[in-house]
Amino acid sequence: MSDADARTKTTSAQRSPLRSLTRVLVGVALVALTWTGLVGHWLPGWLRPRVEAAATEALGTPVKLGALAIAPWRLEVTASDLAVGPTERPWLRLKQAEVGLSLESLWRFAPVIKRVDLQAPQLDVERVSADRFNFSPLLDKLSQPSPDAQADAEPARFAVFNISLRDGVVRYADRVLDQSHLVDGIRLEVPFLSSLPSHVEVTVQPLLEARIDGSALRVAGRTLPFHAGLRSEVDVRWQDVDLAHWLDAARPLLPQPWRPQARSGRLDTDLRVVFEQRTSPALPVLAVQGRLGVKALDLSLPAVPGVGALDAGWQQLELSGLDLQPLN
């Protein structure tokens, strides 16, 4: 064999692995481009009207979705400008929802959501009669038995972690009692809701913050899963509550002889609610600890036979060191 033939064979042998690697890389690139094109670009447009139609059919009220985006490599879905309810006056609006899917869903054979982020939801609730609300048709639809439902169907298998809600607003209008209330600045964080075990990292602590008719509310929780008795604690702070406003709102719900008329009053609470399981037959522990204070209270009590009407009030009353255990 000549030297030229030997060099040709050597060069061909060197090129063969390179050609195989090139083919593999080209194949991977084509699969990646196809996955990105189909899932990231084509699928959202195809899916959005079908999601609207299916949701409208299931809920019995119009559902509109402004945009739908899918990040195929991060397994994240973003839905924007969601509206649920009559087109002219939807009772639920959501600026944006981001959902992250975990690969654990594949071997669990059930949805495992690693993150849910809801931005600027707005809920408009209207009480139109004694027992009907603007969303009552939705409840009527959901209460109808499904023809495909099975009586012995197993509970749904799912896991949702790191649920966050920001900048929420709830508007409540009561046409029966002629009242309206506003809950804004809502921030809600829930670590998880699950019916199956999972190993998704939990980074969220239980939290609820809001302004209720201008009064700041903060509820923060802690769970100690490895503490004996699964001890859980919730801190409740509701500051500068207008008692006159809330007593006036509650008056129609009270019996006629017990309807006080409040002219002023502010309430502050700083409480901790503790729950701890105990081995039977011992009762579980439920304790309410902390302080509450009322200041500048001025109210009139309705006339009582033999006593007449009464005025009551005080400049400041504070109860501190509270330790109530109602179960004991």
C-alpha positions in Angstrom: 0.0 0.0 0.0 1.4 3.4 -1.0 1.9 6.2 1.5 -0.9 8.2 -0.2 -3.4 5.4 0.3 -2.5 5.1 3.9 -2.9 8.8 4.5 -6.3 8.7 2.8 -7.5 5.9 5.1 -6.2 7.7 8.2 -8.0 10.9 7.2 -11.3 9.1 6.5 -11.0 7.3 9.9 -10.5 10.7 11.6 -13.5 12.3 9.8 -15.9 9.5 10.6 -16.4 10.4 14.4 -16.5 14.0 13.4 -19.4 13.3 10.9 -21.2 11.3 13.6 -20.9 14.1 16.2 -22.0 16.6 13.6 -25.1 14.6 12.8 -25.9 14.3 16.5 -25.5 18.0 17.1 -27.6 18.8 14.0 -30.3 16.4 15.3 -30.3 17.9 18.7 -30.5 21.4 17.2 -33.5 20.4 15.0 -35.3 18.9 18.0 -34.6 22.0 20.1 -35.9 24.3 17.3 -39.0 22.1 16.8 -39.7 22.0 20.6 -39.3 25.8 20.9 -41.3 26.6 17.8 -44.2 24.2 18.6 -44.5 24.8 22.3 -43.2 28.3 22.6 -44.8 29.9 19.6 -47.6 27.8 18.0 -49.2 26.1 21.0 -50.2 29.3 22.9 -52.2 30.7 20.0 -53.8 27.3 19.3 -54.6 26.7 23.0 -55.9 30.1 24.1 -59.4 30.1 22.4 -59.9 26.4 23.4 -59.1 27.3 27.1 -61.6 30.1 26.9 -64.3 27.9 25.4 -63.7 25.0 27.9 -63.7 27.4 30.9 -66.8 29.2 29.7 -68.6 25.9 29.4 -67.5 24.6 32.8 -68.3 27.8 34.7 -71.4 28.8 32.9 -70.2 32.4 32.5 -67.9 34.1 29.9 -64.2 33.7 30.4 -61.8 35.8 28.4 -58.0 35.5 28.3 -56.0 38.4 26.8 -52.7 36.5 26.2 -51.1 33.1 26.8 -47.3 32.5 26.8 -45.3 29.3 27.4 -41.6 29.1 28.2 -40.9 25.5 27.0 -37.4 25.2 28.6 -38.5 26.5 32.0 -41.9 24.7 31.9 -43.6 28.0 32.8 -47.0 29.3 31.6 -48.0 32.9 31.8 -51.6 34.0 31.4 -52.5 37.7 31.2 -55.6 39.9 31.4 -58.0 37.2 32.6 -61.7 38.2 33.0 -64.4 36.0 34.4 -68.1 37.0 34.4 -70.4 39.1 32.2 -68.5 40.9 29.4 -69.7 44.3 30.5 -69.1 43.7 34.2 -66.8 40.8 34.9 -66.7 40.0 38.6 -63.1 38.6 38.5 -60.2 40.2 36.8 -56.5 39.1 36.9 -53.7 41.0 35.5 -51.2 38.1 35.2 -50.7 34.6 36.5 -47.4 32.7 36.3 -47.3 28.9 36.8 -44.2 26.8 37.0 -44.5 23.0 36.4 -42.2 20.6 38.0 -40.7 17.6 36.1 -41.8 15.5 39.1 -45.2 15.5 37.5 -43.9 12.9 35.0 -43.3 10.1 37.6 -46.1 11.2 39.9 -48.6 10.9 37.1 -50.2 14.0 38.7 -49.7 17.7 38.4 -46.9 19.1 40.6 -46.8 22.8 40.4 -43.6 24.3 41.9 -44.7 28.0 41.8 -47.9 30.0 41.3 -47.7 33.9 41.2 -50.9 35.8 40.9 -50.6 39.6 40.2 -53.3 42.2 40.8 -56.5 40.1 41.0 -59.7 42.1 41.4 -62.9 40.6 42.7 -66.2 42.5 42.6 -68.8 40.9 44.9 -72.4 42.2 44.9 -75.2 41.0 47.1 -78.4 41.5 45.0 -80.9 39.8 47.3 -81.1 38.1 50.6 -79.5 34.9 49.3 -78.2 35.8 45.8 -74.9 37.3 44.7 -73.7 38.4 41.3 -71.7 35.2 41.1 -74.6 32.9 42.2 -75.1 31.6 38.6 -71.5 30.3 38.8 -72.3 28.4 42.0 -75.5 27.0 40.5 -73.5 25.7 37.5 -70.8 24.1 39.7 -73.4 22.5 42.0 -74.9 20.6 39.1 -73.8 16.9 39.1 -71.6 16.0 36.2 -72.9 13.1 34.0 -69.3 11.8 33.9 -68.7 11.9 37.6 -68.3 8.6 39.4 -69.7 8.2 42.9 -66.5 6.3 44.0 -64.1 8.5 42.2 -60.7 8.9 44.0 -59.8 12.3 45.4 -57.8 14.5 43.0 -54.0 14.0 43.2 -52.1 17.2 43.0 -49.4 19.3 44.7 -49.1 23.1 44.4 -46.2 24.9 46.1 -45.1 28.5 46.7 -48.4 30.2 46.1 -48.1 34.0 46.0 -50.8 36.7 45.4 -50.0 40.4 45.2 -51.9 43.7 45.0 -55.3 42.1 45.3 -58.5 44.0 45.7 -62.0 42.9 46.8 -64.9 45.2 46.5 -68.1 44.3 48.3 -71.5 46.0 47.6 -74.5 44.9 49.7 -77.7 46.1 47.9 -79.8 44.6 50.7 -78.2 46.4 53.7 -77.0 49.4 51.5 -73.4 48.9 52.5 -70.1 48.7 50.7 -66.6 47.6 51.9 -63.2 47.6 50.3 -60.3 45.2 51.0 -57.2 46.3 49.1 -53.4 45.9 49.2 -54.0 42.1 49.6 -50.9 40.0 49.8 -51.3 36.3 50.4 -48.6 33.6 50.6 -49.3 29.9 51.0 -46.4 27.4 51.3 -48.3 24.5 49.7 -51.6 22.7 49.0 -51.0 19.0 48.3 -52.7 15.6 48.3 -49.5 13.7 47.6 -45.9 13.8 49.0 -43.4 15.8 47.0 -39.8 17.2 47.3 -40.3 20.6 45.8 -38.4 23.3 47.7 -40.7 25.4 49.8 -39.6 29.1 50.0 -42.9 30.7 51.1 -44.1 31.3 54.7 -47.8 31.6 55.5 -48.8 35.3 55.3 -51.9 37.5 54.8 -51.7 41.3 54.5 -54.5 43.7 53.6 -56.3 46.9 54.3 -59.9 46.4 55.3 -61.8 49.6 54.9 -58.5 51.4 55.6 -57.5 49.3 58.6 -54.2 47.4 58.2 -54.4 43.6 58.8 -51.4 41.3 59.0 -51.6 37.5 59.7 -48.3 35.7 59.6 -48.0 32.0 60.4 -45.2 29.5 61.3 -45.5 25.8 61.3 -42.9 23.6 63.2 -43.4 20.2 61.5 -40.7 18.5 63.5 -41.8 19.8 66.8 -43.7 17.4 69.0 -47.4 17.9 68.4 -46.9 19.7 65.0 -47.0 23.1 66.7 -48.3 26.0 64.6 -48.4 29.7 65.4 -50.3 32.5 63.7 -49.7 36.2 64.5 -52.7 38.5 64.0 -52.3 42.3 63.9 -55.3 44.4 63.0 -54.5 48.0 63.7 -56.6 51.2 63.9 -59.9 49.5 63.3 -62.8 51.9 63.1 -65.3 50.4 65.6 -68.0 52.9 64.8 -67.9 51.8 61.1 -68.0 48.1 61.9 -70.7 48.3 64.6 -72.8 50.3 62.2 -72.3 47.6 59.6 -73.3 44.9 62.0 -76.4 46.6 63.5 -78.9 45.2 60.9 -77.6 41.7 61.8 -78.2 42.1 65.6 -81.6 41.5 67.4 -83.6 44.7 67.6 -83.1 45.2 71.4 -79.3 44.9 71.0 -78.4 47.4 68.4 -75.8 49.8 69.8 -75.1 53.1 68.1 -71.4 53.9 68.1 -70.2 57.5 67.6 -66.4 56.7 67.7 -63.9 54.1 68.8 -60.6 52.5 67.5 -59.4 49.0 68.0 -55.8 47.6 67.9 -55.0 43.9 68.2 -51.7 42.1 68.5 -52.5 38.5 69.1 -50.8 35.1 68.6 -52.9 32.0 68.0 -51.1 28.7 68.9 -52.3 25.3 68.0 -50.7 22.0 69.1 -51.9 18.4 68.7 -51.8 16.0 71.6 -52.1 12.3 71.9 -55.6 11.1 72.7 -57.4 11.3 75.1 -55.7 14.7 75.8 -57.3 17.7 74.1 -55.3 19.6 71.6 -54.0 23.0 72.7 -55.6 26.2 71.2 -54.3 29.3 72.8 -55.0 33.0 72.1 -52.2 35.2 73.5 -51.2 38.8 73.3 -53.0 42.1 73.7 -55.9 44.2 72.4 -56.8 47.8 73.1 -59.8 50.1 72.5 -59.6 53.9 72.7 -61.9 56.8 72.3 -65.0 54.5 72.5 -68.3 56.3 72.6 -71.6 54.4 72.1 -75.2 54.4 73.0 -77.0 51.3 74.1 -80.7 51.0 73.2 -83.4 51.4 75.9 -83.9 48.4 78.1 -87.3 48.0 80.0 -86.9 49.3 83.5 -83.5 50.9 82.8 -83.8 53.1 79.8 -81.1 54.0 77.3 -77.5 54.0 78.4 -74.4 55.8 77.1 -71.1 54.0 77.6 -67.5 54.6 76.7 -63.9 55.1 77.8 -60.9 57.0 76.7 -58.5 54.0 76.6 -58.8 50.3 77.6 -56.0 47.8 77.1 -56.0 44.1 77.9 -52.5 42.8 77.8 -51.0 39.4 78.8 -54.0 37.6 77.4 -53.7 33.8 77.5 -57.1 32.3 76.5 -57.4 28.5 76.0 -61.0 27.9 74.9 -60.7 24.2 74.5 -59.7 23.9 78.2 
